[in-house]
Amino acid sequence: MRRQLKNAFYGWLLFLAMPLLSLANEQPEALLKKGNAAYAREQYKEALTAYEQVLDAGYESAALYFNMGNANYKLNEMPSAILNYEKALKLTPGDGDLRLNLKLANTKITDRIEQVPEFFLNSWWRGFIFFFSANALSVFNILCFFLGFALLIAYLFLIDVFRKKAAFYAGIVLLSLGLLSFVMASVQSAYMGKRQAIVFSGATDVKSGPDTKQKTLFVIHAGTKVDIRESSNDWINVELPDGNSGWIPSADVKEI
């Protein structure tokens, strides 16, 4: 795996995200350090146990899921590795290292599903939208709107013509950037709201309807990512990246 020691850096990020003054947070901090130390000693099961306890304590971050995915990968638990990488990717969609690790994990599973060809402008737009995290876009949006309105207010009171023009145009530019970041965050939010899952059953028959007696259309295997389109009792209708769809038992997958 690329940059195994990146866990330590990500661990510090998670640590900084925890309220430092709360005594209740001492246990998660200790568990995180314990998990990172176990990972460094190549004790991946012990590392996973510690990371899962951090999750149980109510803390969630891309860094934590990234670490868990790395530990799963080392244990050759590819469905779990892919699930954790996908969870991390939803929180930090622009992380190149994370995408690389996810790509490596996907080479270790049975199914090789080709995605439906996409128009290059759509691909470029999606890459642009997800270049920044939702949190970064939110902060940038607030700053742009605040500074933009402040400059427009200053424009009303300034006397010097050059400064008035500079304040006006700078304010318009900042408000435009704020609007763009708002659109990007909205698109990200809509994408994150999609229900997706990873298959955990060794082999799952995809049926034409939500019943075991229905015709088997094709078979998918553990580690495959699916979009969930609808649910019916204990069945879900899923769609694959290549556009094929059908029904599988909901117990065969874990949602991202």
N, C-alpha and C positions, 0 to 999 in steps of 0.2 A: 504493500500500500504506500501511496505517496505521502511523504511527510508524517511519519508515525508520531513524531514528537510534537506535531501540531496540537495534539491533545492538551499539552500543558498550557499552550497559549490560549486555546479555547476555554480551558478550565479557568484561567484568570478572567476571561470575559464573563463567564457565568458567575464567578465570584463577585465581580464588580456589580453585577445586576442584582445581587441579593442585598436587601437592606442591612447595612453593616451594624446598626445599633440594636438589632433585635436579637435577644438571647436565643430565641427559638431557631435562628438561622445557623447556630453553631453546629448543629448536627448535620445539615445538608452540606455545609462547607467541609466538614471533616470527611463526610462520605465521598464528596467529590475528589478530595485529595487522596483518599484511600483508593478510589477507582483508578485515578491516574497513575498512582504508584504501582498498583497491581498490573495495569496495562504495560507499564515500563518493564516489569519483571516477566512479561509474557504470560501472566496468570489471567487469561481473558475471561474465564467464567467468574472469577472473583471480582474483576472489574465491572462486568455486567451487573452482578448482584448489587454492587455499590451504586452504580448509575441508576438502576431501577428504583433503589430506595430514595434517591434524590427526587425522581419523578413522583414517587408515592408521597413525598413530603410537600408536593404542590408546586415544584419548580419545573419549568419547561423552557428549553432554548434550542436553537439550531446547534450550538456547540455540544450540548449534551447528547442530542440525537446523532450527531456526527461521530462522537466518541463511541456510542453504543453500536452504530453501524460498523465501525472499524473493528470492534471486538467481535461482533457477529461474523464479519468477513474472515477474521483470523480463525474462528471456530468452524468455518465452512458452513455457516448457517445462512445461506444466501437469501431465502425469502425474508428472514428477519433483518438482514443487512439492508436489503433493498427497501423494506418498509421504513426503517429508521433513516436511511438516506433521503427517502422521499419526504418524510416528515420534516427533516432539516431543510430540504430544498424549498418547502412551502414557506419557511420562515426567512430564508436567505436565498432567494432564487438566482442571485448573481454570483454565487460562490463557485469559482472555476474548479477548485480542488474537490469540492463536494460533487460536482457534476462528473468529474473524472472518476472518482471512486464509485459512483453509481454506475457509470458506463462499464467499469471493470467488473462489478458485481453482476451486471446483466449478461456478460459474456460467459458466466458460469452456470446459467440456467438452461433448461431444455429448449424452451420456445425461442425462436428467432423471428419475431413478428415485424415485418416491414411496415412503416407508417405510410399512410396515404400521402402521395406527393403533394407538397404545399407550394403555393405561389410564393416566389422569393420575397416579395414585398411583405407578405404576411409573416414570414419567418423573420425578416429584418425588424418589423414592427414589434413582434413578440420579444425578440432579444433586447430591443430598446426599452420596452416596458418593464422588463424584469431585470434590467441592469442594476437598479437600486432596490434596496429592501423597502418594504412598506413603511417601516419606522423611519428610515432616512427620508423618504418622500414626505412623510407627515411633518417632520421637523422643518424640512426645506420649504414646504408649503406655508407653514405658519410664519416663518421668517420672511418669505417673499411678500406675503400679504401685509404683514406688519410694516415692513420697511417701505413697501410700495405706497400704502396709504399715508404713511408718515411723510414721504416725499411729495405726494400730491397736496397734502395739507400745507407743507412748507411752500409749495408753489403759490398758494393763495396769498401768502404773507410776504414773500420775498419781493424786493423792489428792483434789484439789479436784473436786467433783461436776460443776460447770459445765464445767471444762476436759476432764474425762473424756468428757462427752457430746459436746462440740464436736469432740474428737479422733476419737471413734467415728464420728459422722455424716459428718465431713469425709473420713475414711478410706474409708467405704463409698461416698460420692459419687465420690471419685477412682478407686477400683477399678472402679466402674461405668463411668466415662468411659474408663478404660483398656480395659475389655472391649469397649465400643462401638467404640473406635478400632481394636482388634484385628479385630473383625468387618468393619469398613470396609476395612481393609488386606487382609483375606483375600478379600473380594469383588473388590477391585481386582486382586489377584493372579490370581484366576480369569479375570477379563476380559482381562488382559494376556496370559494364556496362550492365548487364542484365536488361531488362525492366520487372518490376514487378508492381503490382497494388493491391489495396484493394477494394473489392466490397462495394459500398455504397447504392445500391438499396436494398430495403427490401427483395425482391426475384427476381432472374433473371433466365429466361429460357436460357439454353445453347443449341444452335441450331447446326445442322449438317452443316450449311452453313451460309454465311453472309446475311441472309434474314429472315424476320419474318415468311415467308411461309414455311421455312424449318422445318424438324422434330425436336421436342424438345427431346434432349438426356437425360438431367437431370436438376435439379434446384439447384442453389447456392444462399446463403443468405449474408446479410450485414456482413462485417468483414472478409470474406474469402479472403485469399491471393492467387493470381494467377500469373503465369508467362505469359508474353505477347510474343507470338511467331511471329505474323505478324498482319498487319492492312490492311483493305480494306474498303475504304470510311469511314462510321461511325461505322464500326464493327471491333472487334479485335478477333483474335484467341488466346485462352488462354489454359493453361495447369495447372492442379491441382497437388498437391503433390502426389496424388495416381496414377498419370499417365493419368487420364481421360482428355479429351480435347474437345473443341468445340468453337462456335462463340457466342459472346455476344455484345450488343451495347456498344460502347466506353464511352457513357455518363453514364453508370452504375458503372464506376469505377473511382478511383483517383490513378494516378501513384505515386509510392514511389520515 
